[in-house]
Structure formats: structure tokens, C-alpha cells
């Protein structure tokens, strides 16, 4: 008999700890059958799928370092390992082959030594394969259960900022059921985060502003970092969609952010430059829309002594710098002369009048069809009252008539409301052209650049002279 005996009890996770006393009892009973009273007992509740199982690995190193022969006892083969490729299995198999240790599995009635026959080694190998199969099957069952929960709209991860975890007890004898509910205070900050972003605020600006109002991390007691704000703004959970396992599922929890607001924020993100560096972070009028008349490179803007200047981005280009004010003066003069020719206005008005007439004809026809549907519905109801048709036949045809009615009502509503929209569009077009200079002068820099991209094209700067073309549908008055 070896001079040292190690009894090892193991479970796959902490929730199975109640199985450890039973394993210990069986191991001690085995010692009694062998007539041994001196044995070291170890127990582990580490999962075979969680990390390197550090404590168990440390014990194996102790076994390896022991110079005397040892007996290592596990209750069953599946308590020894669930994966034959693990390092600990290789180490202990090597020690068995060297005659340093024996492996005992009393519940499987199996002892493995250096001289074990092939049948016992085969039983050990099959036992390890079966243990791995059961472990993998258990993992698959858990995975399938999670997938089913996701399809049912249940979220199995940490609740996002703005929500909190809840526990509901079905009875005092069972584990609480975990749920997710809105955290009113945090949810208000989340909604405000989206509102500020939709107005163009940066992630850092949002973090600073809301931090002063109390939107802070419960862990650090400090305002959230801009990276957290970025994650909040990209999280579809707030509009009812959760992403788990690489897939998106609709969830069952209350929504915090309207979809329209969420996607408006995504548009803000997409409209921003992905990289903002020091030299490219300041907004300038004409930025990125003017090219050099000599080398065709983009013209950039720089500031010196509180004045802005336009200069070719090509450092070796000979095109001289030009005061931004000179270029803007020429643009404003051109905008002041914008007008829509009389013939164009008359053509638009004629087109609008024709469209109004066409829509009136269609709307009148649809109103007649609606009246006809009402008559058919009354006849159908009368047929049901006198018994000429069954209730099932009545409901079937009534549903069909109602569907036709809703389609016609929707189209009629559009036909009667659309003309005012057309009139408005024509009026706005005339207004923009007549007031282009004033609108440009009073607009923000981003709006100015947008107006220039719409109204002008082929902007080129050469020898302090800016040239450009006016776009359709606006023409110079001259």
C-alpha cells in the first residue's frame, strides 16, 4: 500500500456543492474497506469550463513533486476529468505510467496502475469520453435554454444603464426569479443623453453636462466617461431590441428611447468624421468644398491674428493665401442676385394646377367608391338579419369591405393634403432664392457650407480669385 492517500471530491459548479458531502462519505467508506485511517481530503467546486481551475492544478503539482508513491482517489471517472486533453490528465497519466501514483475510482470499481490491463485502460478512456459527452450535452442544453429565453424576449446579461435587476419570489422555498425594470432616475438621464446627442453635442460634452446633474457611475462616483456615453447611444436595448449571441431579438421590457430619436442620433454619428484631430477639429466656412485652381488639391483654412485665410493644402503649391472675407464677399454678392426666372415660376404654377386637378378627380372617384362600400355594407347587414347569409359569411365579406374602406380613406387623405405641401414647396423655393444672401449671412457655419454645396459647384481658388457655378434651379438675375 502506498504511503500517502489523497481523497478528492469535485463538483462542476458552486450550485452542486450539496453533492460534496455524499462524495466525501463514499470516499471515506472506501478507505474503511481498505482498512486505512490516514488520508488527506480535498474538495473543489470549480467548473470544468471556467479558466485553468487553478486550485486543482496546484494540487496536481504537489502530487507531481511528492517523491513517495501515492494513491489518488476520485469517486467516479467523471470527477477526475471531463476532457482527456487537459493538462492535469496528461500529468497524472504520466505519473501512473512511471509507477508514481495509482488512480482509484471506487464507484466505478476501477483501479488504474502502471500494470493495469488493456481492458481497464479502455474502461478509463470510455469513462472520460462519456464524461465529456455528458458535459457537452449539458452545456448544449443550457445554450438551447438561453436561446429560448432570448426568443421569448428575456435578457440574460447585466441590465444596461437606465434599467435595474429585480427579484421576484414565487414562494419562500424557491430561488427568486430575476427580472429587469426601468430605473426611473437613470432612465431620465439616458433619454436626455439621446436628446443632447440629437442636437449635435459630443460624447464628452454630454458626459460633462449630465455629470454635473448627477449622472454618475455607482462604482466610481464620477461622471461616466465618453466611451460609456458612446455605448449608450449605440445600444438598441433602449428601443426594444437586445443583442445576444451575435443575434438581435425583441425584448419584453419597457423602452426608454423613441425609435425616431435613436436613429436620429445614429445619423449624427454617421455624419461626424470618424477621426477628429487637433488641426481638423475647428469649423470654417468653405472648409472642404473649395479646390485649388492650380493643383486641384483641397483648399484649407487657417487663422492668424483673428483673421481666417484660405490656402492650398499642397505645401509646394505656388497659389497664394487669400483672405476668407474676400471669397465670402463674392459669394454673398452672387447670392444676392439669385432669382427664379418668371417662366420657371409660371411653369411650376402650371404644373401645380394640373396636379391639383388630377388629384381632385381621383379624390372625387374615391369618395364615390367609399359611398358605394357603405351601401354594400348596409345590404350585407340586411342579408344577415333576414338569414340569407350565415354569420361566418357576413363577417368574411364585412372584413373585406372594411379593408377596402381603409385603403380608400388613406389615399383620399393623402390626395386632399398633398396639394398644400406642393404649394408650400414652391413658396419656400421662391423665398430661399429671394433671401439667399440674408439667410447665408445669419446661418451657422455648418448650415452655410450646406447651402453652398446645394447652391454652388466647381468652387476654385486661383490667384486670390474665387470662381464657381450656380446650380439649378437657381439662376443669377442677370
Phi and psi in degrees as a GROMACS rama.xvg file:
@    title "Ramachandran Plot"
@    xaxis  label "Phi"
@    yaxis  label "Psi"
@TYPE xy
-64.3006  154.632  UNK-2
-77.9319  -17.3654  UNK-3
-135.254  135.906  UNK-4
-125.685  134.016  UNK-5
-117.631  123.643  UNK-6
-101.699  123.736  UNK-7
-122.762  120.848  UNK-8
-111.187  135.059  UNK-9
-140.366  146.268  UNK-10
-131.579  161.124  UNK-11
-80.3852  -24.6617  UNK-12
-155.142  170.486  UNK-13
-63.5601  -29.2202  UNK-14
-69.7952  -14.0325  UNK-15
-100.141  14.6372  UNK-16
-58.6922  -25.7185  UNK-17
-63.4654  -15.6824  UNK-18
-82.2454  -14.6291  UNK-19
-63.7165  -43.8918  UNK-20
-58.8322  -37.3444  UNK-21
-65.8709  -41.9605  UNK-22
-61.7543  -43.3833  UNK-23
-60.8194  -41.9516  UNK-24
-62.7031  -42.8787  UNK-25
-67.2795  -37.8335  UNK-26
-65.7427  -41.0015  UNK-27
-67.0404  -37.4712  UNK-28
-62.8402  -36.6755  UNK-29
-64.8581  -40.1692  UNK-30
-63.0134  -39.1185  UNK-31
-64.2371  -38.9844  UNK-32
-65.1191  -31.7551  UNK-33
-82.2475  -10.2267  UNK-34
75.0697  30.5918  UNK-35
-112.342  133.03  UNK-36
-109.638  -18.1686  UNK-37
-107.43  106.583  UNK-38
-148.912  146.451  UNK-39
-92.4027  134.672  UNK-40
-113.242  134.367  UNK-41
-132.951  144.354  UNK-42
-138.617  148.549  UNK-43
-138.705  142.592  UNK-44
-121.951  32.5643  UNK-45
-83.8827  144.925  UNK-46
-79.5673  142.859  UNK-47
-69.2512  -10.4783  UNK-48
-112.852  14.9221  UNK-49
-118.585  96.2504  UNK-50
67.6705  -153.513  UNK-51
-93.8505  5.49114  UNK-52
50.0251  62.8041  UNK-53
-55.7439  -43.3482  UNK-54
-64.8885  -42.9788  UNK-55
-65.3911  -39.8096  UNK-56
-62.7805  -37.9422  UNK-57
-64.4421  -38.3906  UNK-58
-64.5922  -41.1946  UNK-59
-62.5067  -36.6545  UNK-60
-64.9652  -35.8781  UNK-61
-65.2356  -41.3076  UNK-62
-62.3094  -41.5838  UNK-63
-64.3525  -35.807  UNK-64
-80.3625  -15.6038  UNK-65
-69.9841  124.756  UNK-66
-76.2721  -24.6407  UNK-67
-87.8752  164.495  UNK-68
-69.0216  148.496  UNK-69
-138.554  156.251  UNK-70
-116.213  123.365  UNK-71
-108.485  121.239  UNK-72
-114.975  123.981  UNK-73
-115.257  147.533  UNK-74
-60.2387  -48.6273  UNK-75
-137.585  168.868  UNK-76
-63.0517  -38.3413  UNK-77
-70.6999  -11.9343  UNK-78
-82.8905  -16.1106  UNK-79
-79.8758  -48.9269  UNK-80
-165.366  157.948  UNK-81
-118.023  6.78801  UNK-82
-150.894  110.411  UNK-83
-66.1423  -15.0375  UNK-84
-86.4382  -2.7193  UNK-85
-67.3594  150.149  UNK-86
-61.617  -40.3419  UNK-87
-60.5652  -36.1662  UNK-88
-65.2131  -42.7757  UNK-89
-63.3979  -41.2014  UNK-90
-63.4932  -47.415  UNK-91
-70.8423  -34.2161  UNK-92
-63.4913  -39.2458  UNK-93
-64.5979  -39.9919  UNK-94
-66.6979  -35.0305  UNK-95
-64.255  -46.0547  UNK-96
-63.3429  -29.4418  UNK-97
-84.283  -4.83691  UNK-98
78.2011  15.6273  UNK-99
-79.6339  -32.8438  UNK-100
-138.966  163.045  UNK-101
-120.311  144.964  UNK-102
-107.487  124.963  UNK-103
-116.635  134.36  UNK-104
-127.734  83.4606  UNK-105
-60.0487  -39.6524  UNK-106
-69.3952  -23.261  UNK-107
-96.5886  0.694429  UNK-108
53.136  48.9244  UNK-109
-136.867  132.811  UNK-110
-126.324  128.257  UNK-111
-112.948  121.473  UNK-112
-128.754  -179.345  UNK-113
-61.915  -28.6308  UNK-114
-102.616  14.85  UNK-115
-62.1129  140.026  UNK-116
-68.9557  166.575  UNK-117
-61.2305  -33.0201  UNK-118
-63.0613  -40.0755  UNK-119
-69.5831  -39.4647  UNK-120
-64.3396  -36.5339  UNK-121
-64.4052  -43.4668  UNK-122
-60.6691  -39.6451  UNK-123
-63.4544  -46.1289  UNK-124
-61.5061  -44.7359  UNK-125
-64.0772  -39.7045  UNK-126
-60.9828  -41.3423  UNK-127
-68.0797  -38.2979  UNK-128
-64.4481  -42.296  UNK-129
-64.4047  -39.3245  UNK-130
-61.753  -42.0473  UNK-131
-66.8764  -38.9008  UNK-132
-61.7041  -47.2055  UNK-133
-64.0771  -36.7263  UNK-134
-65.8754  -45.6648  UNK-135
-64.4698  -39.8617  UNK-136
-63.7222  -40.8558  UNK-137
-62.8573  -42.1796  UNK-138
-62.7556  -42.1218  UNK-139
-63.5647  -38.5841  UNK-140
-63.5985  -41.0509  UNK-141
-63.6464  -42.8572  UNK-142
-62.3434  -44.0166  UNK-143
-64.2715  -36.8424  UNK-144
-64.9736  -41.408  UNK-145
-62.745  -42.7087  UNK-146
-61.6003  -39.0663  UNK-147
-64.6888  -40.7295  UNK-148
-62.5558  -40.8501  UNK-149
-63.9528  -42.2542  UNK-150
-63.8243  -28.1394  UNK-151
-82.8123  -0.635831  UNK-152
88.0023  16.1431  UNK-153
-96.2517  130.034  UNK-154
-94.3954  130.933  UNK-155
-108.244  7.75131  UNK-156
-114.446  -174.133  UNK-157
-64.6405  135.245  UNK-158
-64.1247  137.871  UNK-159
-66.3071  164.609  UNK-160
-58.1345  132.742  UNK-161
107.581  -12.7599  UNK-162
-124.183  167.588  UNK-163
-142.143  155.172  UNK-164
-82.4041  143.534  UNK-165
-123.751  159.855  UNK-166
-130.207  126.228  UNK-167
-119.492  127.741  UNK-168
-98.8593  118.819  UNK-169
-70.0284  -34.9449  UNK-170
-161.866  168.448  UNK-171
-71.9821  -11.3663  UNK-172
-96.4006  -4.1167  UNK-173
-121.033  165.074  UNK-174
-68.7844  148.704  UNK-175
-69.3219  148.901  UNK-176
-91.3613  125.671  UNK-177
-82.2905  141.074  UNK-178
-140.655  -179.429  UNK-179
-132.212  132.809  UNK-180
-133.653  162.318  UNK-181
-72.6409  135.384  UNK-182
-93.7269  102.563  UNK-183
-52.8662  -45.4551  UNK-184
-66.0325  -48.8135  UNK-185
-67.0294  -35.9894  UNK-186
-63.4922  -37.427  UNK-187
-62.7356  -39.3606  UNK-188
-67.1012  -38.7561  UNK-189
-61.3587  -46.8393  UNK-190
-61.2185  -40.0768  UNK-191
-66.0092  -33.2119  UNK-192
-59.2445  -46.1382  UNK-193
-67.381  -38.791  UNK-194
-64.287  -42.4219  UNK-195
-65.9089  -40.1652  UNK-196
-64.8317  -38.7927  UNK-197
-64.5188  -22.041  UNK-198
-88.6921  0.106152  UNK-199
101.169  2.94054  UNK-200
-66.7582  145.539  UNK-201
-77.5904  164.681  UNK-202
-60.395  -42.8494  UNK-203
-67.3301  -38.4506  UNK-204
-64.5601  -39.3889  UNK-205
-64.1944  -45.3673  UNK-206
-59.9874  -42.6451  UNK-207
-66.9017  -46.1228  UNK-208
-65.5567  -47.5701  UNK-209
-73.6637  -26.8694  UNK-210
-61.9376  -37.7501  UNK-211
-67.1438  -24.2389  UNK-212
-89.954  -4.88865  UNK-213
112.396  7.68886  UNK-214
-85.4984  89.0761  UNK-215
-128.093  160.584  UNK-216
-73.397  129.754  UNK-217
-67.7399  -20.0049  UNK-218
-80.35  -45.905  UNK-219
-98.9461  -19.7779  UNK-220
72.7983  13.871  UNK-221
-118.228  162.203  UNK-222
-58.3889  148.701  UNK-223
-63.4574  145.979  UNK-224
-73.1611  161.849  UNK-225
-62.0617  -28.0945  UNK-226
-66.9121  -34.2963  UNK-227
-69.3455  -40.5796  UNK-228
-59.4474  -40.8748  UNK-229
-61.6637  -42.5629  UNK-230
-66.1021  -38.953  UNK-231
-60.0754  -46.1421  UNK-232
-68.8007  -20.2631  UNK-233
-97.7662  -3.745  UNK-234
-87.5897  114.713  UNK-235
-75.1011  -4.62204  UNK-236
-57.758  -32.9952  UNK-237
-70.241  -15.3369  UNK-238
-111.816  14.2119  UNK-239
100.075  11.8445  UNK-240
-124.927  123.566  UNK-241
-107.767  147.653  UNK-242
-116.225  115.663  UNK-243
-140.796  144.892  UNK-244
58.6957  27.3246  UNK-245
78.1482  3.13702  UNK-246
-120.71  155.573  UNK-247
-103.767  136.468  UNK-248
-134.561  144.205  UNK-249
-72.1494  135.556  UNK-250
-105.041  169.283  UNK-251
-98.4205  5.41545  UNK-252
-93.3736  161.217  UNK-253
-61.0359  144.472  UNK-254
-88.66  148.147  UNK-255
-105.221  -33.0518  UNK-256
-118.816  132.759  UNK-257
-63.0173  144.373  UNK-258
-59.7066  -41.0401  UNK-259
-60.4158  -39.8913  UNK-260
-68.0958  -40.7782  UNK-261
-59.8585  -49.426  UNK-262
-73.8322  -23.3802  UNK-263
-65.7893  -37.8078  UNK-264
-67.2155  -35.0785  UNK-265
-66.419  -35.2155  UNK-266
-66.0815  -36.9536  UNK-267
-62.1609  -43.8868  UNK-268
-62.1925  -44.51  UNK-269
-68.351  -27.7991  UNK-270
-77.9382  -17.5117  UNK-271
-81.4048  152.756  UNK-272
-69.309  137.437  UNK-273
-65.2972  -26.2642  UNK-274
-127.128  121.954  UNK-275
-118.045  111.931  UNK-276
-111.396  170.505  UNK-277
-56.4432  -46.3145  UNK-278
-76.5603  -10.0513  UNK-279
-120.725  17.7898  UNK-280
-97.9447  -17.9284  UNK-281
-86.9953  141.751  UNK-282
-86.5209  134.387  UNK-283
-134.153  146.256  UNK-284
-67.6272  141.477  UNK-285
76.1447  2.13052  UNK-286
-65.243  123.271  UNK-287
79.8901  2.65508  UNK-288
-120.28  0.683303  UNK-289
-114.817  135.56  UNK-290
-111.158  155.439  UNK-291
-71.7734  134.272  UNK-292
-76.3358  -8.45075  UNK-293
-99.8693  -49.6352  UNK-294
-114.793  -1.19016  UNK-295
70.9063  5.20272  UNK-296
-73.5457  161.566  UNK-297
-68.3118  140.456  UNK-298
-89.5355  130.201  UNK-299
-105.945  169.285  UNK-300
-120.115  139.831  UNK-301
-136.25  160.229  UNK-302
-117.95  133.632  UNK-303
-145.381  132.257  UNK-304
52.6031  41.856  UNK-305
67.193  13.6703  UNK-306
-118.516  141.509  UNK-307
-94.654  140.648  UNK-308
-131.958  146.709  UNK-309
-99.2338  133.619  UNK-310
-147.653  142.221  UNK-311
-62.3081  137.91  UNK-312
-70.8442  -13.3388  UNK-313
-81.4118  113.174  UNK-314
-64.1602  -22.78  UNK-315
-97.9502  -0.0124696  UNK-316
-71.6049  142.405  UNK-317
-90.8443  2.16642  UNK-318
-66.2073  124.06  UNK-319
-72.8002  157.722  UNK-320
-68.2729  149.054  UNK-321
-132.231  135.969  UNK-322
-63.1117  131.82  UNK-323
-57.3331  -34.3872  UNK-324
-61.2745  -37.9099  UNK-325
-62.7616  -43.7961  UNK-326
-66.7312  -41.0982  UNK-327
-67.9069  -34.1674  UNK-328
-61.6954  -41.685  UNK-329
-66.8229  -39.6041  UNK-330
-65.0546  -44.4267  UNK-331
-64.0626  -35.144  UNK-332
-64.3456  -41.452  UNK-333
-66.6825  -38.7524  UNK-334
-66.6074  -32.5633  UNK-335
-67.4612  -20.7409  UNK-336
-97.2755  2.87448  UNK-337
-66.3136  141.521  UNK-338
-158.808  159.341  UNK-339
-102.348  121.029  UNK-340
-54.5258  149.693  UNK-341
-56.9743  -40.838  UNK-342
-62.1404  -36.2643  UNK-343
-68.2818  -43.2234  UNK-344
-61.3431  -44.8353  UNK-345
-62.4567  -38.0736  UNK-346
-65.3823  -41.6999  UNK-347
-63.0642  -41.8846  UNK-348
-66.3332  -38.1004  UNK-349
-66.6062  -41.4966  UNK-350
-63.0759  -42.5217  UNK-351
-61.9405  -43.288  UNK-352
-62.3881  -40.3885  UNK-353
-65.8424  -41.6992  UNK-354
-63.4086  -39.1898  UNK-355
-62.8151  -41.5026  UNK-356
-65.4363  -42.7483  UNK-357
-63.2225  -42.0006  UNK-358
-68.1315  -34.5307  UNK-359
-65.0553  -39.7747  UNK-360
-63.3961  -46.9703  UNK-361
-65.3284  -41.3137  UNK-362
-62.8931  -40.731  UNK-363
-63.8801  -41.1956  UNK-364
-63.216  -40.817  UNK-365
-66.6516  -35.2078  UNK-366
-65.5346  -36.5307  UNK-367
-65.2933  -39.5177  UNK-368
-66.1418  -36.3788  UNK-369
-64.492  -40.8534  UNK-370
-64.7456  -37.6098  UNK-371
-64.7911  -37.6816  UNK-372
-64.3955  -39.6834  UNK-373
-61.3782  -41.468  UNK-374
-64.0138  -42.9627  UNK-375
-65.1807  -37.1707  UNK-376
-65.5316  -38.6926  UNK-377
-65.3079  -42.7194  UNK-378
-62.99  -42.2482  UNK-379
-61.0686  -40.5611  UNK-380
-65.7402  -40.4647  UNK-381
-63.7834  -41.8081  UNK-382
-60.8942  -35.2979  UNK-383
-70.1527  -38.6796  UNK-384
-64.9319  -39.0049  UNK-385
-88.3649  -1.33187  UNK-386
87.3031  12.6736  UNK-387
-71.8292  -22.1806  UNK-388
-133.579  159.012  UNK-389
-83.0792  168.504  UNK-390
-62.3964  -37.8161  UNK-391
-64.9662  -42.0103  UNK-392
-65.4027  -40.5661  UNK-393
-60.9156  -47.7895  UNK-394
-63.8802  -37.4914  UNK-395
-63.6363  -49.0551  UNK-396
-72.3577  -33.7327  UNK-397
-64.2405  -39.303  UNK-398
-64.3691  -39.1771  UNK-399
-65.4029  -42.1507  UNK-400
-65.0964  -39.9016  UNK-401
-65.1069  -37.3467  UNK-402
-62.7494  -44.0383  UNK-403
-63.408  -39.914  UNK-404
-61.3769  -45.3869  UNK-405
-64.7403  -38.9311  UNK-406
-62.7697  -44.2672  UNK-407
-66.5828  -40.1286  UNK-408
-63.9207  -39.5157  UNK-409
-63.5877  -45.2616  UNK-410
-67.1428  -39.2915  UNK-411
-63.5122  -40.2599  UNK-412
-61.2499  -41.3754  UNK-413
-65.6078  -44.6578  UNK-414
-64.8466  -32.8597  UNK-415
-84.034  -20.8268  UNK-416
-98.6295  -25.4724  UNK-417
-62.7363  -39.1311  UNK-418
-57.2882  -39.8939  UNK-419
-61.6747  -34.6853  UNK-420
-65.2309  -38.8075  UNK-421
-66.3665  -42.4574  UNK-422
-60.7415  -40.8249  UNK-423
-63.9356  -41.3078  UNK-424
-62.8565  -42.75  UNK-425
-63.5448  -44.4646  UNK-426
-61.9157  -41.3634  UNK-427
-65.9044  -37.3737  UNK-428
-62.9621  -44.6291  UNK-429
-64.3395  -41.8075  UNK-430
-62.5718  -43.7692  UNK-431
-61.4247  -45.3518  UNK-432
-67.0459  -37.5995  UNK-433
-73.968  -23.6423  UNK-434
-121.937  22.7352  UNK-435
-58.2281  -42.9369  UNK-436
-64.0038  -46.9631  UNK-437
-64.8192  -41.9997  UNK-438
-62.5094  -40.0639  UNK-439
-66.871  -44.7853  UNK-440
-64.7653  -31.7081  UNK-441
-98.3546  2.24165  UNK-442
-85.9952  158.795  UNK-443
-68.6347  162.802  UNK-444
-59.1304  -44.0447  UNK-445
-61.9192  -39.3168  UNK-446
-68.6355  -39.1556  UNK-447
-57.5898  -47.7221  UNK-448
-63.7707  -37.0961  UNK-449
-64.8458  -42.3556  UNK-450
-60.9582  -42.3461  UNK-451
-64.9104  -38.3206  UNK-452
-66.8687  -30.1654  UNK-453
-81.073  -43.8471  UNK-454
-87.6156  -27.0486  UNK-455
-122.593  159.038  UNK-456
-148.678  165.781  UNK-457
55.4313  45.8442  UNK-458
-76.1802  120.638  UNK-459
-135.861  140.83  UNK-460
-113.958  122.314  UNK-461
-145.318  123.973  UNK-462
51.7701  49.7355  UNK-463
65.3191  15.7172  UNK-464
-119.787  124.421  UNK-465
-97.4581  125.202  UNK-466
-116.555  153.505  UNK-467
-164.848  167.608  UNK-468
-115.572  143.406  UNK-469
-84.8298  134.282  UNK-470
-87.8838  155.389  UNK-471
-66.8167  140.984  UNK-472
-101.456  27.7307  UNK-473
-109.863  136.612  UNK-474
-126.87  156.417  UNK-475
-70.506  147.264  UNK-476
-64.805  -31.2644  UNK-477
